[in-house]
Amino acid sequence: MSGQDPLSLLDLAAQSLLNDEDSAVRALEKLPVGLFPTLSTAAFDGGHTKTVTAMVQAWPFPCLRLGSLRDQSITQDLLEAVLDGLELVPTSAACPRRSKLKVLDFTHDFEHSNWEECSETTPAPFVITHMLEEPEADPLAPNSKEQPPHHREPVEIHTDLFLGGLFGFFHLSGFPSYILQRVEKSHGCLRLRCRTLVINQVPLRSLVEILGMLELETIREVRLHHRSRFCFRSDLIQFFTHVGQMSNLGHLIMNDIPWDFPADCFSLLSPLGHLQKLHLIFGCLSGQLQKMLSGLQKPLETLVINGCRLTENDITYLSQSIHATHLKELVLCGNNLSQMVPGPLEVLLGEVSGTLQHLNLRSCRLKEAQLRALLPALCCCSRLRSLVFYDNVISTSGIMNVLQRLAGLKELKRVQYPVPAECVVYLDEYRWGNLNRVELARVHAKLQEMLQALRRADMELTNATSVA
């Protein structure tokens, strides 16, 4: 038997109707609302562009979700057909039924197998501004169903944009290119609302031009990966000015920023009132943390500072900032914190102890004595759920001491610990070569037995060899 379910009578009827697209288009005027999803699915699957355009023009729901089609079966022709339906005014000879479409949704989070969830009673997803219901047309008004595009309420396109270059070259193509071109040429009939913006190796000058086409207040997340070692300060200022206008931005990731990055550009982000998560992953932050964070008016909940060469002054500032008493996640991996214990790092952990849930101290060059000195502060982190401290030089007894001391933290469920010093041959102070897997397995079993005895079998233990 075939693994596919047999077609329903509705599916067969839709396919039969689509054999004559002109008849299918004419049938839209009197087609029951509940049959639109079935016919539209068949039209997309069969590549019936004429019917797709007509159905968009007569769509009886406020939302049309196409997220599942974006990266799968949708072709350039089908995408053109959809956007033609958004911009063109239907002729009375084709289908006088008036569309109620307000949102065309290409985001993946809101895929539904039941398209009828896009009904008038279901609010459209990812709508930041309230959309008023379009008033019914006056049947006595002349040409009420043939308004020119500029008199129609704009249709919003909701999507996530992924902009990327290859080997240092950037050429906008594919889905993002076509959507941006159509929005630019629509003269306001189409409005692009981007929720997540991922930028990989795009020249800042080109990026600034693209940002000028977006409704910045709708962007919730920006991920910037900029590997160029050179860019003009003026372009950086323009970029940060645009980011500062993303009034609903909640998550900002900045990776591989140029070494000569001017930290004072962060002052342009001061208008951001909803920023909760900030990821800084680059090597030019040393001594600049105060310049980068002091302009933010709202405390952060997540702060990731990876490989940024933090100094004592940076850690001291962070412990005294408005963010310290609100942080739920703190990632300091890849920074040399060996000179900050005893001292600023202990103070910082004390300040975050009331809210901290996730702490990552991977590859921070901490030794056993330093980790031991941090334990009193760590034991006060009553809400801690996960702790990462692998890739630091710690012995088996040191790891056991950490687990014994932290066993009283009932919410701590996940710990990633380093390979014990006895299980490896060190090439230098921080790099190890040959691994004794038999000894590592024995140590892991010993740690598990200890947790059983402490009645903490609910704690999940992993080490550096199992983290990949």
C-alpha positions in Angstrom: 0.0 0.0 0.0 1.1 3.5 -0.6 2.3 5.5 2.3 0.3 8.5 1.2 -3.3 9.0 2.3 -5.9 8.8 -0.4 -7.2 12.1 -1.7 -10.5 13.3 -0.2 -13.5 14.1 -2.3 -12.9 17.8 -1.7 -9.3 17.4 -3.0 -10.4 15.5 -6.1 -13.1 18.2 -6.7 -10.5 21.0 -6.4 -8.1 19.3 -8.8 -11.0 18.7 -11.3 -12.0 22.4 -11.1 -8.4 23.5 -11.7 -8.3 21.6 -15.0 -10.0 24.6 -16.4 -8.4 27.7 -14.7 -10.9 30.1 -16.2 -13.7 28.2 -14.7 -11.9 28.0 -11.4 -11.5 31.8 -11.3 -15.2 32.4 -12.2 -16.2 29.9 -9.5 -14.4 32.0 -6.8 -17.3 34.5 -6.7 -19.7 32.0 -5.2 -17.3 29.5 -3.7 -18.1 28.8 0.0 -15.6 30.3 2.3 -14.7 27.0 3.9 -13.5 25.6 0.5 -10.9 28.3 -0.1 -8.2 26.5 1.9 -8.6 23.3 -0.1 -8.7 25.0 -3.5 -5.7 27.2 -2.6 -3.6 24.2 -1.5 -4.4 22.4 -4.8 -3.6 25.6 -6.8 -0.2 25.9 -5.1 0.6 22.3 -5.4 -0.3 22.3 -9.1 1.4 25.5 -9.9 -1.8 27.2 -11.2 -0.6 30.8 -11.1 -3.7 32.3 -12.6 -5.9 30.8 -10.0 -3.4 31.7 -7.2 -3.5 35.4 -8.2 -7.3 35.4 -8.4 -7.6 33.6 -5.0 -5.4 36.2 -3.3 -7.6 38.9 -4.8 -10.7 37.2 -3.4 -9.2 35.8 -0.1 -12.0 35.8 2.5 -9.7 35.7 5.6 -7.6 38.5 7.0 -4.4 36.3 7.0 -2.8 34.0 4.4 0.1 31.9 5.8 2.7 30.6 3.4 5.6 29.8 5.7 5.7 26.2 4.7 5.9 27.1 1.0 8.7 29.6 1.3 11.6 27.1 1.3 9.8 24.2 -0.3 7.4 24.1 -3.2 6.9 27.8 -3.9 8.5 28.9 -7.1 9.3 32.3 -8.5 6.2 32.1 -10.7 4.0 31.3 -7.7 5.6 34.1 -5.6 4.9 36.5 -8.4 1.4 35.3 -8.7 0.8 35.9 -5.0 2.2 39.4 -5.0 0.4 40.2 -8.2 -2.8 39.3 -6.4 -1.9 41.7 -3.6 -1.2 44.7 -5.9 -3.6 44.2 -8.8 -7.3 45.2 -8.6 -9.6 42.4 -9.7 -11.9 43.0 -12.6 -15.6 42.5 -12.2 -15.5 40.1 -15.1 -13.1 37.8 -13.3 -14.2 37.8 -9.7 -16.0 40.8 -8.0 -15.6 39.2 -4.6 -13.6 41.6 -2.4 -10.5 40.3 -0.6 -10.3 40.7 3.2 -6.6 39.9 3.2 -4.5 42.1 5.5 -1.5 39.9 6.2 0.6 37.6 4.0 2.7 35.6 6.5 5.9 33.9 5.4 7.2 33.2 8.9 7.7 29.6 9.9 6.4 29.9 13.5 2.8 30.2 12.5 2.5 27.3 10.1 -0.9 25.6 10.4 -2.1 22.4 8.8 -5.6 23.8 9.2 -5.7 27.0 7.1 -9.1 27.9 8.4 -7.4 29.1 11.6 -6.7 32.2 9.4 -10.3 33.2 9.9 -11.8 36.5 10.8 -12.2 35.5 14.4 -8.5 34.5 14.7 -6.2 37.5 15.2 -3.3 37.6 12.7 0.1 36.6 14.2 3.0 38.9 14.6 0.9 42.1 14.2 2.5 45.0 16.1 0.1 47.7 15.2 -3.7 47.2 15.4 -5.3 46.6 12.0 -8.8 48.0 11.6 -11.3 45.9 9.8 -11.9 47.2 6.3 -15.5 48.6 6.0 -17.8 46.8 3.6 -18.1 48.4 0.2 -21.2 50.4 -0.5 -23.0 48.5 -3.3 -24.5 51.8 -4.6 -21.2 53.5 -4.9 -19.8 53.4 -8.5 -16.8 51.2 -9.1 -16.6 50.5 -5.4 -14.9 47.2 -6.2 -12.4 48.7 -8.5 -10.6 51.2 -6.4 -7.1 52.1 -7.6 -4.3 50.5 -5.6 -3.4 53.7 -3.8 -6.9 53.9 -2.3 -6.7 50.4 -0.9 -5.4 49.6 2.6 -1.9 48.3 2.3 -1.3 44.5 2.7 1.5 43.6 5.2 4.1 41.0 4.4 5.4 39.3 7.5 8.7 37.4 7.0 12.1 36.7 8.4 15.0 38.0 6.2 18.3 36.1 5.8 20.8 38.3 4.0 24.2 36.7 3.2 27.3 37.0 1.2 29.8 34.3 0.1 33.6 34.5 0.4 33.3 38.3 1.1 31.0 39.0 -1.9 27.5 40.1 -1.5 24.7 39.9 -4.0 21.1 40.1 -2.9 19.2 37.3 -4.7 16.4 34.8 -4.3 13.4 35.3 -1.9 14.8 38.4 0.0 15.7 40.2 -3.3 12.4 39.7 -4.9 10.3 40.6 -1.9 12.4 43.8 -1.4 12.1 44.8 -5.0 8.3 44.3 -5.1 7.8 46.3 -1.9 9.9 49.1 -3.2 7.9 49.3 -6.5 4.5 48.8 -4.9 4.2 52.6 -4.0 2.9 51.7 -0.5 0.5 48.9 -1.5 2.8 46.4 0.2 4.4 46.9 3.6 7.3 44.7 4.7 7.3 43.7 8.4 10.4 41.8 9.2 10.6 40.1 12.6 14.0 38.4 12.5 16.9 39.9 10.5 20.0 37.7 10.0 22.9 39.4 8.3 26.0 37.4 7.2 29.0 39.2 5.6 26.9 42.0 4.1 28.8 45.3 3.5 27.4 47.8 6.0 26.8 50.3 3.2 24.5 47.8 1.4 22.9 46.9 4.7 22.1 50.5 5.5 20.3 50.8 2.1 18.2 47.6 2.9 17.3 48.8 6.4 15.9 52.0 4.8 13.3 49.8 3.1 12.1 48.1 6.3 9.6 49.1 8.9 12.2 49.2 11.7 9.8 49.2 14.6 8.6 45.6 13.6 12.0 44.0 14.0 12.4 41.9 17.1 15.7 40.2 16.5 19.0 41.1 14.7 21.9 38.7 14.1 24.9 40.5 12.6 27.9 38.5 11.4 30.3 41.0 9.9 33.8 39.4 9.2 35.3 42.3 7.3 38.3 43.8 9.1 37.5 47.2 7.6 34.5 49.5 7.4 33.9 53.2 7.3 32.9 54.9 10.6 30.1 56.7 8.8 28.6 53.4 7.8 28.8 52.1 11.3 27.1 55.2 12.6 24.3 54.9 10.1 23.9 51.2 10.9 23.6 51.8 14.6 21.3 54.8 14.0 18.9 52.4 12.2 19.2 49.8 14.9 18.4 52.4 17.5 15.1 53.0 15.7 14.1 49.4 16.1 11.8 50.2 19.0 10.6 46.7 19.6 14.1 45.0 19.3 14.5 42.4 22.0 17.5 40.4 20.9 20.7 41.7 19.3 23.6 39.4 18.3 26.9 41.0 17.1 29.5 38.6 15.9 33.0 39.1 14.3 32.8 42.9 14.4 36.0 44.7 13.1 38.8 45.2 15.6 38.7 49.0 15.2 35.0 49.1 16.1 34.2 52.3 17.9 32.4 51.3 21.1 30.8 54.7 21.5 28.5 53.8 18.6 26.5 51.9 21.2 25.3 55.2 22.5 23.0 55.3 19.5 21.1 52.3 20.9 19.9 54.2 23.9 16.3 54.6 22.6 15.9 50.8 22.7 13.3 50.1 25.4 12.7 46.4 24.8 16.2 45.0 24.4 16.5 42.0 26.7 19.2 39.8 25.1 22.6 41.1 23.9 25.3 38.8 22.5 28.8 40.3 21.9 31.2 37.9 20.2 34.3 39.7 19.0 37.7 40.7 20.2 37.7 44.5 20.4 35.7 45.1 23.6 38.5 45.1 26.1 38.0 48.0 28.5 35.0 49.2 26.5 32.1 47.5 28.3 30.9 50.6 30.1 30.8 52.6 26.8 28.8 49.8 25.2 26.2 49.2 27.9 25.8 52.4 29.9 23.5 53.9 27.3 20.9 51.2 27.6 18.0 52.4 29.6 16.5 49.0 30.4 18.3 46.2 32.3 19.3 43.2 30.2 18.1 39.7 31.0 20.7 37.9 28.9 24.3 39.0 28.3 26.7 37.0 26.3 30.3 38.3 26.1 32.4 35.7 24.2 36.1 36.1 23.6 36.1 39.8 24.2 39.3 40.1 26.3 37.4 41.5 29.3 39.4 43.5 31.9 39.0 43.9 35.6 37.4 47.3 34.9 34.8 45.6 32.6 33.8 43.1 35.2 33.8 45.8 38.0 31.5 48.0 35.8 29.2 45.1 35.1 28.8 44.3 38.8 27.8 47.9 39.5 25.5 48.4 36.4 21.7 48.3 36.3 22.0 45.0 34.5 23.6 43.0 37.3 20.5 42.6 39.5 18.3 41.5 36.5 20.5 39.1 34.6 19.0 35.6 34.1 21.7 34.4 31.7 25.4 35.4 31.9 28.0 34.0 29.4 31.6 35.0 29.9 33.2 32.2 28.0 36.5 32.7 26.2 37.7 35.5 28.5 40.7 35.2 30.7 39.2 35.7 34.2 42.1 34.2 36.1 43.2 37.5 37.5 39.7 38.5 38.7 39.5 35.9 41.5 39.6 36.9 44.3 38.0 40.2 43.3 35.5 41.5 40.7 34.2 38.2 39.5 33.1 37.2 43.0 31.4 40.6 43.5 29.6 40.2 40.1 28.3 36.7 41.0 27.1 38.1 44.3 25.1 40.8 42.5 23.5 38.5 40.0 22.7 35.8 42.6 19.0 36.8 43.0 18.1 36.3 39.3 20.7 34.2 37.6 19.5 31.0 36.0 22.3 30.2 33.5 26.0 30.7 34.0 28.7 29.9 31.4 32.4 30.1 32.5 33.8 27.9 29.7 37.5 28.5 28.8 38.0 31.3 31.3 41.5 30.0 32.4 40.2 29.3 35.9 42.1 27.0 38.1 41.0 24.9 41.1 41.8 27.5 43.8 40.0 30.2 41.9 36.9 28.1 41.3 36.9 27.2 45.0 37.0 30.9 45.9 33.8 31.4 43.7 31.8 28.7 45.4 30.4 30.9 48.3 28.9 33.3 45.7 27.7 30.5 43.5 25.9 28.8 46.4 23.9 32.0 46.8 22.5 31.7 43.2 19.3 30.0 44.4 17.7 30.1 41.0 20.6 28.7 39.0 19.5 26.0 36.5 22.6 25.4 34.5 26.3 25.8 35.0 29.1 25.4 32.4 32.7 25.5 33.5 34.4 23.0 31.2 37.8 23.8 29.5 39.3 25.0 32.8 42.1 23.1 34.6 40.3 21.3 37.5 41.1 17.9 39.1 38.6 15.2 39.9 38.6 16.2 43.6 38.0 19.8 42.6 35.0 18.8 40.4 33.6 16.7 43.2 33.9 19.6 45.6 32.0 21.9 43.2 29.1 19.4 42.9 29.0 18.7 46.6 28.8 22.4 47.4 26.2 23.2 44.8 24.0 20.1 45.4 21.8 22.3 47.7 20.7 24.4 44.7 17.5 22.5 43.9 16.9 24.2 40.6 20.3 23.3 39.3 19.6 20.5 36.7 22.5 20.7 34.2 26.2 20.9 34.8 28.9 20.7 32.1 32.2 20.0 33.8 35.8 20.0 32.5 37.8 16.8 31.7 39.6 16.2 35.0 43.3 17.0 34.9 44.2 13.4 35.7 42.5 12.2 32.4 44.6 14.1 29.9 48.1 15.0 28.9 48.5 18.7 28.8 50.4 20.3 25.8 50.7 23.5 27.7 48.9 25.3 30.6 45.5 25.3 28.8 45.6 22.8 25.9 45.5 19.1 26.3 46.3 16.3 23.9 45.9 12.6 24.6 42.7 11.7 26.5 42.3 8.6 28.7 38.7 7.8 28.0 38.7 4.8 30.3 39.7 6.9 33.3 37.2 9.6 32.2 34.4 7.1 32.1 35.4 5.9 35.6 35.4 9.5 37.0 32.0 10.2 35.4 30.5 7.1 37.0 32.0 8.2 40.4 30.5 11.6 40.0 27.1 10.0 39.2 27.3 7.8 42.3 28.1 10.8 44.5 25.0 12.7 43.1 22.9 9.6 43.9 24.2 9.7 47.5 23.4 13.4 47.7 19.9 12.7 46.3 20.6 14.7 43.2 20.1 12.1 40.6 18.0 14.7 38.7 21.2 16.6 37.9 22.4 16.0 34.3 26.2 15.8 34.0 28.1 16.2 30.8 31.8 16.9 30.1 33.8 18.5 27.4 34.0 15.3 25.3 30.2 15.1 25.1 29.6 18.7 24.3 29.8 19.2 20.5 
